[in-house]
Amino acid sequence: MVDVQAFLAGVRAELTAPGALFELGEEDVRGNRMDVFRHRRRSLPDVLDRSARFADREYVIDGDVRLDFGACLAQSMAVGAFLQHEHGVGPGDRVAIFAANRWEWVVAFWGVVATGAVACPFNGWWTADEYEHAVRLVEPAVVLGDGPRLDRVAGGATRTPTIDLDEVPDIVRAHAGQRPHPPTLAEDDPALLIFTSGTTGRPKAVTVSHRSACGFVQVSRFSETVGAVAMGAAVPQQGDELPVADDVVLVTAPLFHVSMLQGGVLMAIDKGSRLVLLPGRFDPERALATIAHERVTQWSPLGSAAPNVAACPAVGAYDTSSLRTLGIGGAPVSPAVQDALRRTFPSAAGTVGMGYTSTEGGAVVASIGGPEFTAHPTSTGRITVTTRVELRDPEGRPVADGEPGEVHVRSPYVMSGYWNDPDASAAVLKVGGWLAMGDVARFADGLLFIDSRARDMILVSAENVSPTEVEYCLEAHDAVAEAAVFAIDDDLTGDAVCAVVSLAADATETELREWCGRQLARYKVPTRWHLVREPLPRTASGKLVKHRLRAAVERGELAEIERDEP
C-alpha cells in the first residue's frame, strides 16, 4: 500500500529543491532568519504588471459587465494616474475603498496599488460611527466609495475627500493611456490595511506587507502545484510559468474580507482566473443559477451561505456539475454542514477543503482537503510550506504532542502589526517573529485541530467546555440550521452554557437538550436555550457575532438582534 503522506512529502521536496520554481532558502525577514521562496514576486505592483500576459482573458464578470485583464490593467493605471495627479497619492499614503462588491471596486483597488499607496478596504456594513473610527485610525488621503455608503457617512466629523465609484468610467476616459509614476517599494513596506472582524471590540487595522500579500498567493499556488505534480504534472523549474488556470470563481462574500481580496482578487490576477461577482443580499437560488449559467468551477460559501444553499428547495433544478472545488473557512464549519455540501454538489464532493489562517496570520497556515478532510472533518490540516507552528501553554512553553495549547505562528507573512496600535501589536507579536493567534489547538498525527478561541472557552464548575464542540453537536441535528454557543454568568457554576439555535424545522428545547445529552458530557450540555427562526448574526468573514448575541440574551431582547447585512 502506498504511504500517501510520504509520497506527498517527496513531491514537496522536489518542488522546493535547488533550481525548482519553489526553491527554498533562508533570509532575514524583519530581523529574523526564516525560510523563504527564492523566486518570488516582490510587490503588488509587480503582480499587477504581470497580468498583461492574460490581456484577452476575462477577469471580472459583474452582471452585463465582462472586464478582461487588459482592460482592467489599462483602467487601473488610469485611476492610479488620476489619484496621483489630482490627489497627490503616492507610496505610503492610505486610500480607503468603502463600497459593495462591483467591478469598479476591483479597478479602484488596483489603481491604488499602481501608485504604491496602501489600500484600505473598509467594511461596507459599517455604521457612520464605525467609519469615523476607521478614518481617524488610518487617515486616508481619499476614500473611494459607492453612493449608499458615502451618503451614510455624509456630514461626519472627518473631512476626507471622497470619490463616488460611479465616476470611475469618466475618470478612465479622462486619463486613458496614462500611468502613475512607478513606485519604489521594499518587500516589507505596507501594502494593505485589512480590518479585523471586530467580534470582541473595535476593529483593528492589520498591516499587511507586500511580502505577505504576494506570499499568500505563492503559498496557495504551491499547495495547488503539489496536487498537480502528484497527479503526474512535471515539476516546474526556475523561469517556468505555472499553467494559466481555467478557474471560474464565484464571489458571494465581500471583497473587503481577506478570503475574497487575497483569495479571490489577488489569486485570480496571478492565475488568469475569472471572478464572477454576485453583489447584494445573498440568495441561495441566485447562487445556484449563477453557478449553472457561468459554469462556475470554484466557490467558497462562507458563514451561513453553506447551510442555506444545502437547504435550498431549488437544489437539483440547476446544473451545477461544473463545480470542481468547494472551499470553506472563515469560521468553523461542522461535519454535518460539510456532508450537506458534498451531497448538494456531488461534482465537488471529493475536493471540499479548507485553509486555516487569520488576517494577522497572512498566508494560509494549515490546509486540508479531499479524502483526508472527509476522514478528519474537524481538522484544519497540515502546516504549509515556509510556516512554523508551536502550541504553547499559558506560560509560553511548548506543549507535548496531543496536548492543547495556544497556536503560535512564525512565517515571513505574519502581519507587521496593528496600524497605530503598538499596545495591541505587542500583545500578540512575540520575540523571534512569532504571532500568537489566540486559538487553542492540538496536534495529532501531523494534523492541526483547532478546539476553540482561547477567550471563548467556557468554564463550568472548573471544567472546560469548547463552544465549537457543542455547536458541531447541535448542527448535526436535522432541525438545526446553525448554532452559537457561549458563556453567560451563573452564580453556581461560574459560567453557564448558553445556546442560540436557528431552526430549519420544528424542534423543542427538550428535544435538543436530549440530543446533546446523548453525545456530550453532562456539563457540556447547554442549560440556557434560545430558539429562533432567523439566521444568526455574522461578520463578513462568516464568524458568529457572539458578543451581540450575548448582549441580547442578557437584556432579554433576543428578537431584536441586529444582524450584519449589506
TAWOJO-V752536 format. One record per residue. N is the residue number from 1. RES is the residue in one small letter. PHI is phi in radians with two decimals (NA if undefined). Layout:
# TAWOJO-V752536
<<N | RES | PHI> <N | RES | PHI>>
This chain:
# TAWOJO-V752536
<<1 | m | NA> <2 | v | -1.30> <3 | d | -1.44> <4 | v | -1.05> <5 | q | -1.18> <6 | a | -1.16> <7 | f | -1.09> <8 | l | -1.16> <9 | a | -1.09> <10 | g | -1.15> <11 | v | -1.09> <12 | r | -1.07> <13 | a | -1.11> <14 | e | -1.12> <15 | l | -1.21> <16 | t | -1.86> <17 | a | -1.29> <18 | p | -0.93> <19 | g | 1.60> <20 | a | -1.36> <21 | l | -1.05> <22 | f | -1.79> <23 | e | -0.91> <24 | l | -1.76> <25 | g | -2.57> <26 | e | -2.02> <27 | e | -2.46> <28 | d | -1.40> <29 | v | -2.17> <30 | r | 0.86> <31 | g | 1.57> <32 | n | -2.31> <33 | r | -1.33> <34 | m | -2.49> <35 | d | -1.23> <36 | v | -2.42> <37 | f | -1.33> <38 | r | -1.22> <39 | h | -1.87> <40 | r | -2.68> <41 | r | -1.32> <42 | r | -1.81> <43 | s | -2.80> <44 | l | -1.15> <45 | p | -1.00> <46 | d | -1.12> <47 | v | -1.06> <48 | l | -1.08> <49 | d | -1.03> <50 | r | -1.25> <51 | s | -1.20> <52 | a | -1.04> <53 | r | -1.21> <54 | f | -1.79> <55 | a | -0.70> <56 | d | -1.61> <57 | r | -1.49> <58 | e | -1.21> <59 | y | -2.01> <60 | v | -2.17> <61 | i | -2.04> <62 | d | -2.40> <63 | g | 1.12> <64 | d | -1.45> <65 | v | -1.50> <66 | r | -2.25> <67 | l | -1.80> <68 | d | -1.53> <69 | f | -1.11> <70 | g | -1.10> <71 | a | -1.16> <72 | c | -1.09> <73 | l | -1.10> <74 | a | -1.11> <75 | q | -1.21> <76 | s | -1.11> <77 | m | -1.11> <78 | a | -1.12> <79 | v | -1.12> <80 | g | -1.07> <81 | a | -1.09> <82 | f | -1.05> <83 | l | -1.07> <84 | q | -1.25> <85 | h | -1.38> <86 | e | -1.65> <87 | h | -2.16> <88 | g | 1.17> <89 | v | -1.32> <90 | g | -2.63> <91 | p | -0.93> <92 | g | 1.59> <93 | d | -1.19> <94 | r | -1.77> <95 | v | -2.28> <96 | a | -1.64> <97 | i | -2.13> <98 | f | -2.25> <99 | a | -2.82> <100 | a | -1.30> <101 | n | -1.06> <102 | r | -2.93> <103 | w | -1.09> <104 | e | -1.14> <105 | w | -1.02> <106 | v | -1.14> <107 | v | -1.09> <108 | a | -1.09> <109 | f | -1.02> <110 | w | -1.21> <111 | g | -1.12> <112 | v | -1.09> <113 | v | -1.00> <114 | a | -1.08> <115 | t | -1.47> <116 | g | 1.49> <117 | a | -1.27> <118 | v | -1.67> <119 | a | -1.35> <120 | c | -2.14> <121 | p | -1.23> <122 | f | -1.58> <123 | n | -1.15> <124 | g | -1.19> <125 | w | -1.72> <126 | w | -1.07> <127 | t | -1.37> <128 | a | -1.04> <129 | d | -1.16> <130 | e | -1.15> <131 | y | -1.08> <132 | e | -1.06> <133 | h | -1.04> <134 | a | -1.16> <135 | v | -1.12> <136 | r | -1.13> <137 | l | -1.25> <138 | v | -1.74> <139 | e | 0.87> <140 | p | -1.18> <141 | a | -1.24> <142 | v | -2.77> <143 | v | -2.07> <144 | l | -1.72> <145 | g | -2.49> <146 | d | -1.78> <147 | g | -0.97> <148 | p | -1.02> <149 | r | -1.35> <150 | l | -1.15> <151 | d | -1.14> <152 | r | -1.08> <153 | v | -1.86> <154 | a | -1.09> <155 | g | 1.48> <156 | g | -1.28> <157 | a | -1.26> <158 | t | -1.40> <159 | r | -2.16> <160 | t | -1.23> <161 | p | -1.02> <162 | t | -2.18> <163 | i | -2.30> <164 | d | -1.35> <165 | l | -1.09> <166 | d | -1.08> <167 | e | -1.45> <168 | v | -0.96> <169 | p | -1.01> <170 | d | -1.18> <171 | i | -1.07> <172 | v | -1.10> <173 | r | -1.12> <174 | a | -1.22> <175 | h | -2.09> <176 | a | -1.01> <177 | g | 1.44> <178 | q | -1.59> <179 | r | -2.38> <180 | p | -1.24> <181 | h | -1.09> <182 | p | -1.01> <183 | p | -1.37> <184 | t | -1.78> <185 | l | -2.30> <186 | a | -1.69> <187 | e | -1.02> <188 | d | -1.68> <189 | d | -1.20> <190 | p | -1.13> <191 | a | -1.94> <192 | l | -2.42> <193 | l | -2.06> <194 | i | -1.93> <195 | f | -1.45> <196 | t | -1.18> <197 | s | -1.20> <198 | g | 1.27> <199 | t | -1.27> <200 | t | -2.13> <201 | g | 2.73> <202 | r | -1.03> <203 | p | -1.05> <204 | k | -1.87> <205 | a | -1.65> <206 | v | -1.48> <207 | t | -1.49> <208 | v | -1.84> <209 | s | -1.39> <210 | h | -1.08> <211 | r | -1.00> <212 | s | -1.18> <213 | a | -1.11> <214 | c | -1.20> <215 | g | -1.16> <216 | f | -0.94> <217 | v | -1.17> <218 | q | -1.18> <219 | v | -1.08> <220 | s | -1.15> <221 | r | -1.21> <222 | f | -1.07> <223 | s | -1.06> <224 | e | -1.12> <225 | t | -1.21> <226 | v | -0.97> <227 | g | -1.10> <228 | a | -1.15> <229 | v | -1.17> <230 | a | -1.08> <231 | m | -1.59> <232 | g | 2.04> <233 | a | -1.21> <234 | a | -1.28> <235 | v | -1.31> <236 | p | -1.21> <237 | q | -1.88> <238 | q | -0.93> <239 | g | 1.63> <240 | d | -1.29> <241 | e | -1.80> <242 | l | -1.17> <243 | p | -1.02> <244 | v | -1.16> <245 | a | -1.52> <246 | d | -1.76> <247 | d | -1.12> <248 | v | -2.11> <249 | v | -1.82> <250 | l | -1.47> <251 | v | -1.95> <252 | t | -1.97> <253 | a | -1.65> <254 | p | -1.14> <255 | l | -1.20> <256 | f | -1.32> <257 | h | -1.57> <258 | v | -1.01> <259 | s | -1.10> <260 | m | -1.63> <261 | l | -1.24> <262 | q | -1.43> <263 | g | -1.31> <264 | g | -1.95> <265 | v | -1.07> <266 | l | -1.25> <267 | m | -1.07> <268 | a | -1.16> <269 | i | -1.28> <270 | d | -1.45> <271 | k | -1.75> <272 | g | 1.48> <273 | s | -1.48> <274 | r | -1.72> <275 | l | -1.90> <276 | v | -1.89> <277 | l | -1.46> <278 | l | -2.24> <279 | p | -1.22> <280 | g | 1.57> <281 | r | -1.05> <282 | f | -1.18> <283 | d | -2.24> <284 | p | -1.00> <285 | e | -1.18> <286 | r | -1.08> <287 | a | -1.11> <288 | l | -1.07> <289 | a | -1.11> <290 | t | -1.21> <291 | i | -1.00> <292 | a | -1.19> <293 | h | -1.23> <294 | e | -1.65> <295 | r | 0.93> <296 | v | -1.08> <297 | t | -1.88> <298 | q | -2.49> <299 | w | -2.64> <300 | s | -2.05> <301 | p | -1.40> <302 | l | -1.37> <303 | g | 1.05> <304 | s | -1.40> <305 | a | -1.06> <306 | a | -1.09> <307 | p | -1.13> <308 | n | -1.15> <309 | v | -1.22> <310 | a | -1.06> <311 | a | -1.63> <312 | c | -1.20> <313 | p | -1.09> <314 | a | -1.42> <315 | v | -0.99> <316 | g | 1.75> <317 | a | -1.47> <318 | y | -2.15> <319 | d | -1.44> <320 | t | -1.89> <321 | s | -1.21> <322 | s | -1.25> <323 | l | -1.18> <324 | r | -1.93> <325 | t | -2.40> <326 | l | -2.09> <327 | g | -1.97> <328 | i | -2.14> <329 | g | 2.73> <330 | g | 1.47> <331 | a | -2.87> <332 | p | -1.02> <333 | v | -2.13> <334 | s | -1.18> <335 | p | -0.97> <336 | a | -1.13> <337 | v | -1.21> <338 | q | -1.01> <339 | d | -1.12> <340 | a | -1.11> <341 | l | -1.14> <342 | r | -1.12> <343 | r | -1.22> <344 | t | -1.24> <345 | f | -2.17> <346 | p | -1.06> <347 | s | -1.18> <348 | a | -1.96> <349 | a | -1.04> <350 | g | -1.49> <351 | t | -2.14> <352 | v | -1.04> <353 | g | -2.62> <354 | m | -2.61> <355 | g | -2.14> <356 | y | -1.93> <357 | t | -2.84> <358 | s | -2.55> <359 | t | -1.00> <360 | e | -1.19> <361 | g | -1.31> <362 | g | 1.35> <363 | a | -1.26> <364 | v | -1.07> <365 | v | -1.54> <366 | a | -2.54> <367 | s | -2.57> <368 | i | -2.72> <369 | g | -2.96> <370 | g | 1.09> <371 | p | -1.03> <372 | e | -1.15> <373 | f | -1.22> <374 | t | -1.09> <375 | a | -1.33> <376 | h | -2.28> <377 | p | -1.22> <378 | t | -1.77> <379 | s | -1.64> <380 | t | -1.77> <381 | g | 1.75> <382 | r | -1.81> <383 | i | -1.19> <384 | t | -1.42> <385 | v | -1.09> <386 | t | 1.17> <387 | t | -2.10> <388 | r | -2.07> <389 | v | -2.29> <390 | e | -2.17> <391 | l | -1.82> <392 | r | -2.18> <393 | d | -1.46> <394 | p | -1.04> <395 | e | -1.58> <396 | g | 1.53> <397 | r | -1.64> <398 | p | -1.04> <399 | v | -1.67> <400 | a | -1.26> <401 | d | -1.01> <402 | g | 1.64> <403 | e | -1.59> <404 | p | -1.34> <405 | g | -2.83> <406 | e | -1.33> <407 | v | -1.26> <408 | h | -2.12> <409 | v | -2.08> <410 | r | -2.28> <411 | s | -2.77> <412 | p | -1.17> <413 | y | -1.87> <414 | v | -1.15> <415 | m | -1.02> <416 | s | -1.32> <417 | g | 2.62> <418 | y | -1.48> <419 | w | -1.07> <420 | n | 0.97> <421 | d | -2.50> <422 | p | -1.12> <423 | d | -1.16> <424 | a | -1.13> <425 | s | -1.11> <426 | a | -1.11> <427 | a | -1.23> <428 | v | -2.08> <429 | l | -1.59> <430 | k | -1.87> <431 | v | -1.01> <432 | g | 1.55> <433 | g | 1.52> <434 | w | -1.55> <435 | l | -2.07> <436 | a | -1.44> <437 | m | -1.43> <438 | g | 1.49> <439 | d | -1.75> <440 | v | -1.67> <441 | a | -2.58> <442 | r | -2.53> <443 | f | -1.79> <444 | a | -2.57> <445 | d | 0.94> <446 | g | 1.43> <447 | l | -1.75> <448 | l | -1.67> <449 | f | -2.06> <450 | i | -1.47> <451 | d | -1.58> <452 | s | -3.11> <453 | r | -1.07> <454 | a | -0.96> <455 | r | -1.36> <456 | d | -1.68> <457 | m | -1.04> <458 | i | -1.72> <459 | l | -2.02> <460 | v | -1.86> <461 | s | 0.86> <462 | a | 1.27> <463 | e | -1.81> <464 | n | -1.33> <465 | v | -2.17> <466 | s | -1.46> <467 | p | -1.00> <468 | t | -1.08> <469 | e | -1.07> <470 | v | -1.21> <471 | e | -1.09> <472 | y | -1.06> <473 | c | -1.06> <474 | l | -1.11> <475 | e | -1.26> <476 | a | -1.40> <477 | h | -1.38> <478 | d | -1.04> <479 | a | -1.53> <480 | v | -1.76> <481 | a | -1.46> <482 | e | -2.81> <483 | a | -2.51> <484 | a | -2.18> <485 | v | -2.16> <486 | f | -2.74> <487 | a | -1.59> <488 | i | -2.26> <489 | d | -1.12> <490 | d | -2.49> <491 | d | -1.11> <492 | l | -1.56> <493 | t | -1.80> <494 | g | 1.50> <495 | d | -1.95> <496 | a | -2.07> <497 | v | -1.46> <498 | c | -1.92> <499 | a | -2.11> <500 | v | -1.86> <501 | v | -2.08> <502 | s | -1.61> <503 | l | -1.59> <504 | a | -1.73> <505 | a | -2.66> <506 | d | -1.16> <507 | a | -2.81> <508 | t | -1.90> <509 | e | -1.02> <510 | t | -1.06> <511 | e | -1.09> <512 | l | -1.24> <513 | r | -1.12> <514 | e | -1.15> <515 | w | -1.02> <516 | c | -1.12> <517 | g | -1.10> <518 | r | -1.37> <519 | q | -2.15> <520 | l | -2.11> <521 | a | -1.02> <522 | r | -0.98> <523 | y | -1.26> <524 | k | -1.53> <525 | v | -1.26> <526 | p | -0.98> <527 | t | -1.95> <528 | r | -2.15> <529 | w | -2.22> <530 | h | -2.46> <531 | l | -1.80> <532 | v | -2.28> <533 | r | -1.86> <534 | e | -1.56> <535 | p | -1.05> <536 | l | -1.44> <537 | p | -1.22> <538 | r | -2.35> <539 | t | -1.40> <540 | a | -1.07> <541 | s | -1.46> <542 | g | 1.67> <543 | k | -1.34> <544 | l | -1.16> <545 | v | -1.56> <546 | k | -1.25> <547 | h | -1.14> <548 | r | -1.26> <549 | l | -1.11> <550 | r | -1.08> <551 | a | -1.10> <552 | a | -1.16> <553 | v | -1.11> <554 | e | -1.13> <555 | r | -1.55> <556 | g | 1.22> <557 | e | -2.14> <558 | l | -1.00> <559 | a | -1.15> <560 | e | -1.76> <561 | i | -1.04> <562 | e | -1.54> <563 | r | -1.65> <564 | d | -1.29> <565 | e | -2.40> <566 | p | -1.20>>
